[in-house]
Amino acid sequence: MNDLFLGVDAGNTKTIAAVADRYGNILGWARGGLGDIYGVDDPGEAVTAVLRLVDDALAAAWPGRLVAAAFCLAGVDWPEDTALWTEVLQKRFGPEVRFSVKNDGFALLRCGDPDGVGVAVSLGTGAAIAGRGPTGTEFAFSFWIQHPLGAAGLVDDALHAIFRAHTGLAPETSLSQAIPRFYEAESVEELLHRFTRRANTEGTHLNKSKAARVVLREAERGDLVASGIVDEHAERVAAYVEACADRVGLDERFTLTLGGSVAADNTLRKALLRELGRRLPEVAVTTQHTEPILGTVLDALAEGGVPPTPALRAAVLGGPGQPTAARRD
């Protein structure tokens, strides 16, 4: 009977559960929606959704014996969040399964560093930043992130810029045409009305994130306001990386793992690499295009005592011999 290792990566737009054997072969996979206990009225809804995916992934991998599991979950921000999930999972698995519960910011760490040491930055709809030092000290920024980051953050700043420009408080920008066009609004004024009127459904985090590519493309075309927004985001991310590294006791030479659709975009990535080179010139940056769930599977294997050999990482990350979806910058 196979020994099975379960990883779960839960976010606000998607949640994935994956099961591997001890050789890193993915045997079961299940994908669903929101798994963040902060994103629902009743945390039980997110718990039920996550456990359903766990059951589906394990059923796909059956037969086997679950040995260890790693959960990287959005909404694990405070001790009571960890306690909630720990109680749920202890009841679900019993005493024989080793498991860990962490913020989803940790999901990418082992994709970049086999031992899971370093800093990981995921820039998707929002942002997740977490780090682990050489002595095991961990820190996740979660609610300590005090700037708009990720796709929604870029668009938030772009909206502020075009609304200020419309009233003469800021420079003109091509974003004033491109952003309303994306949302099929006739004017900047119509867009502001739609995003702020009573009972509006358009000013949501998720809806704003959809226009991030527009901001990045206008920056690429040379719009100074859009370029300034991208540069400012790069500066913010680099500052958080530096602070995270200090917090967990990393010296100047560590691995920074970048992931998420926004981080993978060349425009922001180039700005970020430029800023990191200025602040942290010794850092090795790797950009991951794999699903963060695969890092969580590596966490589960580590929880179960399986050494992180190159062959194991290659099997989990999907390539023969070397991870195919990683790029050293």
C-alpha positions as CSV (number, residue, x, y, z in Angstrom):
1,M,0.0,0.0,0.0
2,N,1.4,3.4,-0.9
3,D,2.4,6.0,1.7
4,L,0.5,9.1,0.7
5,F,1.4,12.8,1.3
6,L,-1.2,15.5,1.1
7,G,-0.7,19.2,0.3
8,V,-3.5,21.8,0.4
9,D,-3.2,25.4,-0.8
10,A,-6.2,27.5,-0.1
11,G,-6.9,31.0,-1.3
12,N,-9.8,33.4,-2.0
13,T,-10.2,32.5,-5.7
14,K,-9.1,28.9,-5.7
15,T,-8.2,26.0,-3.4
16,I,-6.2,22.9,-4.5
17,A,-5.5,19.6,-2.8
18,A,-2.9,17.3,-4.2
19,V,-1.6,13.9,-3.0
20,A,1.8,12.4,-3.9
21,D,3.5,9.1,-3.1
22,R,6.9,9.1,-1.4
23,Y,8.6,9.4,-4.8
24,G,6.9,12.6,-5.6
25,N,4.4,11.2,-8.2
26,I,1.2,13.1,-8.0
27,L,-1.6,10.6,-7.6
28,G,-4.6,12.7,-6.7
29,W,-5.7,16.2,-7.4
30,A,-8.8,18.2,-6.6
31,R,-9.6,21.9,-7.3
32,G,-12.3,24.1,-5.9
33,G,-13.1,27.7,-4.9
34,L,-12.7,29.8,-1.8
35,G,-11.0,28.2,1.2
36,D,-10.3,31.3,3.3
37,I,-12.2,31.3,6.7
38,Y,-12.1,35.1,6.5
39,G,-13.8,35.1,3.1
40,V,-17.1,33.6,4.2
41,D,-19.8,34.5,6.7
42,D,-19.3,31.2,8.6
43,P,-15.8,29.7,8.8
44,G,-17.4,26.3,8.7
45,E,-18.2,26.9,5.0
46,A,-14.5,27.2,4.1
47,V,-13.7,24.2,6.3
48,T,-16.3,22.1,4.6
49,A,-15.0,23.2,1.2
50,V,-11.4,22.4,2.0
51,L,-12.2,19.0,3.5
52,R,-14.3,18.1,0.5
53,L,-11.3,18.7,-1.7
54,V,-9.1,16.7,0.7
55,D,-11.5,13.7,0.4
56,D,-11.6,14.0,-3.4
57,A,-7.8,14.1,-3.8
58,L,-7.4,11.2,-1.4
59,A,-10.1,9.2,-3.2
60,A,-8.3,9.8,-6.5
61,A,-5.0,8.6,-5.0
62,W,-6.5,5.5,-3.3
63,P,-5.4,2.9,-2.3
64,G,-2.9,4.2,0.2
65,R,-2.2,5.3,3.7
66,L,-2.0,9.0,4.5
67,V,1.3,9.6,6.3
68,A,1.6,13.4,6.4
69,A,-0.1,16.6,5.3
70,A,0.8,20.3,4.9
71,F,-1.9,23.0,4.7
72,C,-1.0,26.4,3.5
73,L,-4.2,28.4,3.8
74,A,-5.2,32.0,3.3
75,G,-6.8,33.2,6.5
76,V,-4.3,31.5,8.8
77,D,-3.2,34.9,10.2
78,W,-3.5,34.7,14.0
79,P,-3.1,31.9,16.6
80,E,-6.8,31.3,16.8
81,D,-6.9,30.6,13.1
82,T,-4.2,28.0,13.5
83,A,-6.0,26.5,16.5
84,L,-9.3,26.3,14.5
85,W,-7.7,24.3,11.7
86,T,-5.6,22.2,14.0
87,E,-8.7,21.1,15.9
88,V,-10.5,20.3,12.7
89,L,-7.6,18.3,11.2
90,Q,-6.9,16.4,14.4
91,K,-10.5,15.2,14.3
92,R,-10.3,14.4,10.6
93,F,-7.0,12.6,10.6
94,G,-6.5,11.3,14.1
95,P,-3.1,11.0,15.9
96,E,-1.3,8.9,13.3
97,V,-1.0,11.6,10.6
98,R,1.6,14.4,11.0
99,F,0.4,17.7,9.6
100,S,1.2,21.4,9.6
101,V,-1.0,24.5,9.2
102,K,0.5,27.7,7.9
103,N,-0.4,30.9,6.1
104,D,-0.6,30.4,2.3
105,G,2.4,32.7,1.9
106,F,4.6,29.7,2.8
107,A,3.3,27.6,-0.1
108,L,6.0,28.6,-2.6
109,L,9.0,28.4,-0.3
110,R,10.1,24.9,-1.1
111,C,9.7,25.4,-4.8
112,G,12.7,27.8,-4.6
113,D,14.8,26.2,-1.9
114,P,14.8,22.5,-1.1
115,D,14.9,23.1,2.6
116,G,12.2,25.7,2.6
117,V,14.5,28.5,3.8
118,G,14.3,32.0,2.3
119,V,11.5,34.3,1.4
120,A,8.5,33.7,-0.9
121,V,6.4,36.4,-2.6
122,S,3.2,35.5,-4.3
123,L,1.6,38.3,-6.3
124,G,-1.7,37.2,-7.7
125,T,-5.0,38.8,-7.0
126,G,-3.5,40.0,-3.8
127,A,-0.2,39.4,-2.1
128,A,1.3,36.8,0.2
129,I,4.8,37.2,1.7
130,A,6.4,34.8,4.1
131,G,9.9,33.7,5.1
132,R,11.7,31.0,7.1
133,G,15.2,31.5,8.5
134,P,18.0,28.9,8.9
135,T,17.0,28.2,12.5
136,G,13.3,27.6,11.6
137,T,12.1,31.1,12.6
138,E,9.0,31.9,10.5
139,F,7.1,35.0,9.7
140,A,4.1,35.7,7.4
141,F,3.2,39.3,6.6
142,S,-0.5,38.7,6.2
143,F,-2.3,41.6,7.8
144,W,1.0,43.4,8.4
145,I,1.0,44.2,4.7
146,Q,0.0,47.9,4.7
147,H,0.2,48.7,1.1
148,P,-2.0,47.7,-1.9
149,L,-0.1,44.9,-3.7
150,G,-0.7,42.3,-6.3
151,A,-3.2,42.8,-9.2
152,A,-5.8,44.5,-7.1
153,G,-3.2,46.8,-5.6
154,L,-2.0,47.9,-9.0
155,V,-5.5,48.7,-10.2
156,D,-6.3,50.4,-6.9
157,D,-3.4,52.8,-7.5
158,A,-4.3,53.2,-11.1
159,L,-7.9,54.2,-10.2
160,H,-6.7,56.7,-7.7
161,A,-4.4,58.2,-10.4
162,I,-7.1,58.6,-13.0
163,F,-9.7,59.9,-10.5
164,R,-7.2,62.5,-9.3
165,A,-6.2,63.4,-12.9
166,H,-9.9,63.9,-13.8
167,T,-10.2,66.6,-11.2
168,G,-6.9,68.2,-12.0
169,L,-5.1,67.0,-8.9
170,A,-2.6,64.8,-10.7
171,P,-0.9,64.5,-14.2
172,E,-2.8,63.2,-17.2
173,T,-2.3,59.5,-18.0
174,S,-3.2,57.1,-20.7
175,L,-4.8,55.0,-18.0
176,S,-7.7,57.5,-18.0
177,Q,-8.7,56.0,-21.4
178,A,-7.5,52.4,-21.0
179,I,-9.0,51.6,-17.6
180,P,-12.6,52.8,-18.4
181,R,-12.3,51.0,-21.8
182,F,-11.5,47.8,-20.1
183,Y,-14.6,48.0,-17.8
184,E,-16.7,49.2,-20.8
185,A,-17.4,52.6,-19.1
186,E,-18.1,55.7,-21.3
187,S,-16.0,58.0,-19.1
188,V,-13.9,58.2,-15.9
189,E,-16.9,59.7,-14.2
190,E,-19.1,56.8,-15.1
191,L,-16.4,54.4,-13.8
192,L,-16.2,56.2,-10.5
193,H,-19.9,56.1,-10.2
194,R,-20.1,52.4,-10.9
195,F,-17.4,51.6,-8.4
196,T,-18.7,53.7,-5.6
197,R,-22.5,54.0,-5.9
198,R,-24.8,52.5,-3.3
199,A,-25.3,48.7,-3.7
200,N,-22.5,48.6,-6.3
201,T,-21.1,45.2,-7.0
202,E,-18.1,46.3,-9.1
203,G,-15.7,47.9,-6.6
204,T,-14.6,44.5,-5.2
205,H,-11.1,43.3,-4.7
206,L,-11.5,40.6,-7.4
207,N,-13.1,42.9,-10.0
208,K,-10.4,45.5,-9.6
209,S,-7.7,42.8,-10.0
210,K,-8.9,42.0,-13.5
211,A,-7.5,45.2,-15.0
212,A,-3.9,44.7,-13.7
213,R,-2.7,43.7,-17.2
214,V,-4.0,47.1,-18.5
215,V,-1.8,48.9,-16.0
216,L,1.2,46.8,-16.8
217,R,0.7,47.3,-20.6
218,E,0.4,51.1,-20.3
219,A,3.6,51.1,-18.2
220,E,5.3,49.1,-20.9
221,R,4.1,51.6,-23.5
222,G,5.8,54.4,-21.6
223,D,3.0,56.1,-19.7
224,L,4.8,57.9,-16.9
225,V,2.0,57.5,-14.4
226,A,1.6,53.8,-15.0
227,S,5.4,53.3,-14.9
228,G,5.5,55.2,-11.7
229,I,2.9,52.9,-10.2
230,V,4.8,49.8,-11.3
231,D,8.1,51.2,-9.9
232,E,6.4,52.0,-6.6
233,H,5.0,48.5,-6.3
234,A,8.5,47.1,-7.0
235,E,9.9,49.3,-4.2
236,R,7.2,48.2,-1.8
237,V,7.7,44.5,-2.5
238,A,11.5,44.8,-2.2
239,A,11.1,46.6,1.2
240,Y,8.8,43.8,2.5
241,V,11.2,41.1,1.3
242,E,14.1,42.9,3.2
243,A,12.0,43.3,6.3
244,C,10.9,39.6,6.2
245,A,14.5,38.5,5.8
246,D,15.5,40.5,8.8
247,R,12.6,39.2,10.8
248,V,13.5,35.5,10.3
249,G,17.3,36.0,10.6
250,L,18.4,35.5,7.0
251,D,21.7,37.0,6.0
252,E,22.2,38.7,2.6
253,R,22.5,35.4,0.7
254,F,19.1,33.7,0.5
255,T,16.7,32.5,-2.1
256,L,13.7,34.7,-2.9
257,T,11.0,32.7,-4.7
258,L,8.6,34.8,-6.8
259,G,5.2,33.4,-7.9
260,G,1.8,34.4,-9.1
261,S,0.5,35.9,-12.3
262,V,1.6,39.5,-11.6
263,A,5.1,38.6,-10.5
264,A,5.6,36.6,-13.6
265,D,4.8,39.6,-15.8
266,N,8.0,40.9,-17.3
267,T,7.2,44.6,-16.7
268,L,6.8,44.3,-12.9
269,R,9.4,41.5,-12.6
270,K,12.1,43.7,-14.3
271,A,11.3,46.6,-12.0
272,L,11.3,44.3,-9.0
273,L,14.7,42.7,-10.0
274,R,16.1,46.2,-10.4
275,E,15.0,47.2,-6.9
276,L,16.1,44.0,-5.3
277,G,19.5,44.4,-7.0
278,R,19.8,47.8,-5.3
279,R,18.6,46.7,-1.9
280,L,19.7,43.0,-1.7
281,P,22.4,42.3,-4.3
282,E,23.3,38.9,-2.9
283,V,19.8,37.4,-3.1
284,A,19.2,34.6,-5.5
285,V,15.8,35.2,-7.2
286,T,13.9,32.4,-8.8
287,T,10.6,32.9,-10.6
288,Q,8.2,30.0,-10.3
289,H,5.5,29.3,-12.8
290,T,4.3,26.2,-11.1
291,E,1.2,26.1,-8.9
292,P,2.1,26.9,-5.3
293,I,0.3,23.7,-4.3
294,L,3.4,21.8,-5.5
295,G,5.5,23.5,-2.8
296,T,2.9,22.5,-0.3
297,V,3.2,18.9,-1.5
298,L,7.0,19.2,-0.9
299,D,6.1,20.5,2.6
300,A,4.0,17.4,3.2
301,L,6.8,15.1,2.1
302,A,9.2,16.9,4.5
303,E,6.6,16.6,7.3
304,G,6.7,12.8,6.6
305,G,10.5,12.7,6.8
306,V,11.2,12.2,3.1
307,P,14.5,13.8,2.1
308,P,14.2,16.6,-0.5
309,T,16.5,15.0,-3.1
310,P,16.8,16.5,-6.6
311,A,14.9,13.5,-8.0
312,L,12.0,14.0,-5.6
313,R,11.8,17.8,-6.4
314,A,11.9,17.0,-10.1
315,A,9.1,14.5,-9.8
316,V,6.9,16.9,-7.8
317,L,7.7,20.0,-9.8
318,G,7.1,18.2,-13.0
319,G,10.4,17.8,-14.9
320,P,12.9,15.1,-15.4
321,G,16.1,16.0,-13.5
322,Q,15.3,19.7,-12.9
323,P,12.3,21.8,-12.2
324,T,11.0,22.9,-15.6
325,A,8.9,25.7,-14.5
326,A,11.4,27.7,-12.6
327,R,13.6,30.4,-13.9
328,R,16.7,31.7,-12.1
329,D,16.8,35.5,-12.6
